Amino acid sequence: MAEAAPLLPGLPNDITIWEILLRLTPKPLLRCRAVCPAWRRATSDRDFLLAHHGSRQAPVPVARFDDASCFIPVACCDGLLVLRTYSKRGERRLSICNPATRQYAPLHQLRGFKLLGIYPHGPTGDYRLLLYLKADAQCGTYVFTLGSGLPPRHIRGPDAKELELINSRGSLLFHGSLHWHADNLIMVFDTTAESFRQMHSPIVSGHVIAGLFEMGDMLAMFSLNDEETIVDIWVMRDYQGQVWASKGRVEFPIQELMAQSEDLGSCWEVEATYWDGDLLVLAKFDNGSLHQVDIAGKLVDSFRHRLLCPTPLRLKQSLVSHTFFPALEGYVVNAPPFI
């Protein structure tokens, strides 16, 4: 059998595909498909797309939505983004999209449900949503399989108080389970067995905000103290043994921040993130300013926009085709609400 012609003259295809094309962000990668059929085949191969999604990606703008629709991102997984909107009557509505492929579908079946998280179900390969319903007769936890055509399935879950606590922040998918920090404990949902359990968390009494994030290959946690000036960082050194260790603390440069604005106000939103070996903290204050601070307490950057808010979500773009989209009512590609 004749060897395939090189995609780039003078370079083996292994280097062109796995050392050059793999490093492109989705938009230029899609453009490469127009070069010729051989380039289209190489960049459409499922193994290549899975490797591309798993590669380290720089944070870049991936989508713009119609402002009039007020889309709020509430969960993400494998390039998928779950959005929440409110109807004119104040009803919550959920939808799902892949910003890289510009696929979108409303989730009409889930009106009235609140989202706890999205996850891939390993045994079936399905993507599922973990939900809860706050209704007298049907209150509880539910699982919805995207594209199945079946209604949400009721499962045994936490009590109503715990459900309200874990719904206060987004979930973190880590080691095949969804995690939430809630009232000095960590609630865990095993996405294979589809059951809940609890884990220990560091003691954070006297702290007003706390949340989980991923730090390298470790589960990590941050908390903001009562004075709203210090963020403490912990990492779980031993996941199975639930052993936590202090990673340090980030002190906000309050004087420097106040020099930028006399009316700084209280800190009412905090997020910690780990990227390329660096720990960064985002803090949103009452005056609408958003500040980025490193672990040494140095001010990295400031943003001035009242509608700009930090989020715990880390979206990695993916060009992998998800088969459930066409089965969803109202499914569209490259059409509104995308701009």
C-alpha positions as CSV (number, residue, x, y, z in Angstrom):
1,M,0.0,0.0,0.0
2,A,1.4,3.4,-1.0
3,E,2.2,5.8,1.8
4,A,-0.2,8.7,2.2
5,A,1.0,11.9,0.6
6,P,2.4,14.4,3.1
7,L,0.1,17.2,4.3
8,L,3.0,19.6,4.3
9,P,5.9,19.0,1.9
10,G,9.1,17.8,3.7
11,L,7.4,16.9,7.0
12,P,6.0,13.5,8.1
13,N,2.3,13.5,8.7
14,D,2.8,12.5,12.3
15,I,4.6,15.8,12.9
16,T,2.1,17.9,10.9
17,I,-0.9,16.4,12.7
18,W,0.3,15.8,16.2
19,E,2.8,18.6,16.7
20,I,1.3,21.4,14.6
21,L,-2.4,21.0,13.9
22,L,-3.0,19.6,17.4
23,R,-1.8,23.0,18.9
24,L,-4.3,25.1,16.9
25,T,-7.4,26.6,18.6
26,P,-10.7,25.4,17.2
27,K,-11.4,28.3,14.8
28,P,-8.2,28.1,12.7
29,L,-8.4,24.3,12.9
30,L,-11.9,24.4,11.3
31,R,-10.4,26.6,8.5
32,C,-7.8,24.0,7.8
33,R,-10.5,21.7,6.6
34,A,-11.0,23.9,3.5
35,V,-7.4,23.3,2.3
36,C,-8.1,19.9,0.7
37,P,-9.8,16.6,1.4
38,A,-6.7,15.1,3.0
39,W,-6.6,18.0,5.5
40,R,-10.3,17.6,6.2
41,R,-9.9,13.9,6.9
42,A,-7.0,14.4,9.2
43,T,-8.7,17.2,11.2
44,S,-12.1,15.4,11.4
45,D,-10.7,12.1,12.7
46,R,-12.3,11.3,16.1
47,D,-9.0,10.2,17.8
48,F,-7.5,13.5,16.7
49,L,-10.5,15.6,18.0
50,L,-10.4,13.8,21.3
51,A,-6.6,14.5,21.6
52,H,-7.2,18.1,20.6
53,H,-9.8,18.6,23.3
54,G,-7.5,17.0,25.9
55,S,-4.6,19.2,25.0
56,R,-3.7,22.3,27.0
57,Q,-5.8,25.2,25.7
58,A,-5.3,28.9,26.2
59,P,-8.4,30.8,27.5
60,V,-9.9,32.6,24.5
61,P,-13.3,34.0,23.7
62,V,-15.4,31.2,22.3
63,A,-18.9,32.5,21.7
64,R,-21.2,35.5,21.8
65,F,-24.9,35.3,22.5
66,D,-27.8,37.6,21.9
67,D,-27.7,40.1,24.8
68,A,-31.5,40.3,24.9
69,S,-31.7,36.6,25.9
70,C,-29.6,37.1,29.1
71,F,-27.8,33.7,29.0
72,I,-26.0,32.7,32.2
73,P,-23.4,29.9,32.0
74,V,-24.1,27.4,34.9
75,A,-22.1,24.2,34.0
76,C,-19.7,22.8,31.5
77,C,-18.1,19.5,30.5
78,D,-16.1,18.2,27.5
79,G,-16.7,21.4,25.5
80,L,-20.4,21.5,26.4
81,L,-21.9,24.6,28.1
82,V,-25.2,24.6,29.9
83,L,-27.0,27.9,30.0
84,R,-29.8,29.3,32.1
85,T,-32.2,32.0,31.1
86,Y,-35.3,33.5,32.7
87,S,-38.7,33.9,30.9
88,K,-40.7,37.1,31.2
89,R,-42.7,35.5,33.9
90,G,-39.5,34.6,35.8
91,E,-39.4,30.9,35.0
92,R,-36.0,29.3,34.8
93,R,-35.1,27.7,31.5
94,L,-32.1,25.6,30.6
95,S,-30.3,25.1,27.3
96,I,-27.1,23.4,26.1
97,C,-24.6,24.3,23.4
98,N,-21.1,23.6,22.0
99,P,-19.6,27.0,21.4
100,A,-16.8,25.5,19.2
101,T,-19.2,23.8,16.8
102,R,-22.0,26.4,17.3
103,Q,-24.6,23.8,18.1
104,Y,-27.5,24.8,20.4
105,A,-30.7,23.4,21.8
106,P,-33.2,24.4,24.4
107,L,-34.1,21.9,27.1
108,H,-37.9,22.3,27.1
109,Q,-38.4,19.1,29.2
110,L,-36.5,20.7,32.2
111,R,-38.7,23.7,33.0
112,G,-38.9,24.1,36.7
113,F,-35.8,22.0,37.4
114,K,-32.6,23.5,38.9
115,L,-29.2,22.3,37.6
116,L,-26.7,20.7,39.9
117,G,-24.2,19.6,37.2
118,I,-23.4,17.9,33.9
119,Y,-21.3,14.7,33.5
120,P,-20.4,11.9,31.1
121,H,-21.8,8.6,32.3
122,G,-18.9,6.1,31.7
123,P,-20.8,2.8,31.4
124,T,-23.1,4.1,28.6
125,G,-21.2,7.0,27.1
126,D,-24.2,9.3,27.6
127,Y,-24.1,12.9,28.8
128,R,-26.4,13.5,31.7
129,L,-27.6,16.4,33.8
130,L,-28.1,16.1,37.6
131,L,-31.1,18.2,38.6
132,Y,-33.3,18.9,41.5
133,L,-37.0,19.9,41.7
134,K,-38.4,22.0,44.5
135,A,-42.0,21.0,44.4
136,D,-44.2,19.6,47.2
137,A,-45.2,16.3,45.5
138,Q,-42.1,15.7,43.4
139,C,-39.3,17.4,45.5
140,G,-36.0,15.5,45.0
141,T,-33.0,14.7,42.8
142,Y,-33.3,13.7,39.2
143,V,-31.1,12.5,36.3
144,F,-31.8,13.5,32.7
145,T,-30.0,11.8,29.8
146,L,-29.4,14.2,26.9
147,G,-31.0,12.9,23.7
148,S,-32.8,10.0,25.2
149,G,-36.3,11.3,24.8
150,L,-37.2,10.1,28.3
151,P,-38.3,12.4,31.2
152,P,-35.9,13.1,34.1
153,R,-35.5,10.0,36.3
154,H,-35.8,10.4,40.1
155,I,-32.9,9.1,42.2
156,R,-32.2,8.9,45.9
157,G,-30.4,12.1,47.0
158,P,-29.6,14.5,49.8
159,D,-32.4,16.1,51.8
160,A,-33.9,19.5,50.8
161,K,-31.6,21.6,53.0
162,E,-28.5,20.0,51.5
163,L,-29.9,20.4,48.0
164,E,-30.3,24.1,48.6
165,L,-26.7,24.3,49.9
166,I,-25.0,22.5,47.0
167,N,-27.1,24.5,44.5
168,S,-25.6,27.8,45.8
169,R,-22.4,27.2,43.8
170,G,-21.5,25.4,40.6
171,S,-20.2,21.8,40.8
172,L,-16.7,20.6,40.1
173,L,-16.2,17.4,38.1
174,F,-13.1,15.8,39.5
175,H,-11.9,12.1,39.5
176,G,-15.2,11.0,37.8
177,S,-17.4,12.6,40.5
178,L,-19.2,15.9,40.9
179,H,-18.1,17.9,44.1
180,W,-19.7,20.7,46.0
181,H,-18.6,22.5,49.2
182,A,-21.6,22.9,51.5
183,D,-21.6,24.0,55.1
184,N,-18.2,22.6,56.2
185,L,-18.5,19.4,54.3
186,I,-18.0,18.3,50.7
187,M,-20.9,16.6,48.9
188,V,-19.8,14.1,46.2
189,F,-21.9,12.5,43.4
190,D,-20.4,9.4,41.9
191,T,-21.2,9.7,38.2
192,T,-20.9,5.9,37.5
193,A,-23.0,4.6,40.4
194,E,-25.1,7.8,40.4
195,S,-25.1,8.0,44.2
196,F,-24.1,10.6,46.8
197,R,-21.6,10.5,49.6
198,Q,-19.8,13.0,51.9
199,M,-16.2,13.9,52.3
200,H,-14.3,16.0,54.9
201,S,-13.4,19.6,54.2
202,P,-11.0,21.9,56.0
203,I,-12.6,23.8,58.9
204,V,-13.6,27.2,57.5
205,S,-15.6,28.7,60.4
206,G,-15.4,32.5,60.3
207,H,-15.3,32.5,56.5
208,V,-18.0,34.1,54.4
209,I,-17.3,32.5,51.0
210,A,-15.8,29.0,50.2
211,G,-15.5,26.9,47.0
212,L,-13.7,24.1,45.3
213,F,-11.4,24.1,42.3
214,E,-8.8,21.9,40.6
215,M,-5.1,22.5,41.2
216,G,-3.1,20.3,39.0
217,D,-4.1,16.8,39.8
218,M,-5.4,17.7,43.3
219,L,-8.7,18.8,44.7
220,A,-8.3,22.3,46.1
221,M,-10.5,24.7,48.2
222,F,-10.5,28.4,48.9
223,S,-12.3,30.5,51.5
224,L,-12.6,34.2,52.2
225,N,-12.3,35.4,55.8
226,D,-14.9,37.5,57.6
227,E,-12.9,40.7,57.1
228,E,-13.0,40.0,53.4
229,T,-9.2,40.6,53.1
230,I,-7.7,37.1,53.0
231,V,-8.3,34.0,50.9
232,D,-7.0,30.8,52.4
233,I,-6.0,28.0,50.0
234,W,-6.0,24.2,50.8
235,V,-5.2,21.2,48.7
236,M,-6.2,17.5,49.3
237,R,-2.9,15.7,49.3
238,D,-4.5,12.3,49.6
239,Y,-7.9,12.0,48.0
240,Q,-8.7,8.5,49.2
241,G,-7.6,9.3,52.7
242,Q,-9.2,12.8,52.6
243,V,-6.0,14.5,53.9
244,W,-5.9,18.3,53.5
245,A,-2.9,20.6,53.7
246,S,-2.7,24.4,53.7
247,K,-1.3,25.8,50.5
248,G,-1.0,29.3,51.8
249,R,-3.1,32.5,51.8
250,V,-3.7,35.4,49.5
251,E,-3.9,38.8,51.1
252,F,-5.8,41.4,49.0
253,P,-3.7,44.6,48.4
254,I,-6.6,46.7,50.0
255,Q,-4.6,50.0,50.0
256,E,-3.7,49.6,46.4
257,L,-7.3,48.8,45.5
258,M,-8.7,51.7,47.5
259,A,-6.3,54.0,45.7
260,Q,-8.0,53.1,42.5
261,S,-11.5,53.6,43.9
262,E,-12.6,55.4,47.1
263,D,-15.8,53.4,47.2
264,L,-14.5,49.8,47.0
265,G,-17.2,48.4,49.2
266,S,-17.5,44.7,50.2
267,C,-16.1,41.7,48.4
268,W,-19.1,39.7,47.3
269,E,-17.7,37.2,44.8
270,V,-14.5,35.3,44.9
271,E,-13.1,32.6,42.6
272,A,-9.7,30.8,42.7
273,T,-8.2,29.2,39.6
274,Y,-5.0,27.4,38.7
275,W,-3.5,27.8,35.2
276,D,-0.1,26.8,33.8
277,G,1.4,26.5,37.3
278,D,0.1,29.7,38.7
279,L,-2.6,30.3,41.3
280,L,-4.8,33.3,40.7
281,V,-7.7,34.8,42.7
282,L,-10.5,36.8,41.2
283,A,-12.4,39.2,43.5
284,K,-15.5,41.2,42.7
285,F,-16.4,44.2,44.9
286,D,-19.5,46.3,45.4
287,N,-18.4,49.1,43.2
288,G,-18.4,46.7,40.2
289,S,-14.7,46.3,39.9
290,L,-13.1,42.9,39.3
291,H,-9.5,42.3,40.4
292,Q,-7.0,39.6,39.7
293,V,-4.5,38.8,42.4
294,D,-1.7,36.2,42.5
295,I,-0.7,34.0,45.5
296,A,1.8,36.6,46.7
297,G,-1.0,39.2,47.0
298,K,0.2,41.2,44.0
299,L,-2.4,42.9,41.9
300,V,-2.2,41.4,38.4
301,D,-5.0,43.2,36.6
302,S,-8.3,45.1,37.2
303,F,-11.5,45.3,35.2
304,R,-14.2,47.9,35.3
305,H,-17.6,46.7,34.3
306,R,-20.6,46.1,36.6
307,L,-21.9,43.2,34.5
308,L,-18.5,41.4,34.5
309,C,-18.5,38.6,37.1
310,P,-16.2,35.7,37.9
311,T,-17.3,32.1,37.4
312,P,-16.0,28.8,38.6
313,L,-16.4,27.3,35.1
314,R,-13.4,26.2,33.0
315,L,-14.6,25.5,29.5
316,K,-12.2,23.6,27.2
317,Q,-13.3,23.8,23.6
318,S,-14.1,20.6,21.7
319,L,-14.8,19.9,18.1
320,V,-16.0,16.3,18.9
321,S,-19.4,15.7,17.5
322,H,-22.0,14.8,20.1
323,T,-24.8,12.6,18.7
324,F,-27.5,13.7,21.2
325,F,-27.9,17.2,19.7
326,P,-30.1,16.4,16.7
327,A,-32.5,14.5,19.0
328,L,-33.2,17.6,21.0
329,E,-36.3,19.7,20.1
330,G,-35.3,23.1,18.7
331,Y,-31.8,22.1,17.8
332,V,-29.9,24.6,15.5
333,V,-26.4,25.0,14.2
334,N,-24.7,28.4,13.6
335,A,-28.0,30.2,14.2
336,P,-29.4,32.5,17.0
337,P,-28.9,32.8,19.9
338,F,-25.3,32.7,18.6
339,I,-24.2,36.1,17.2
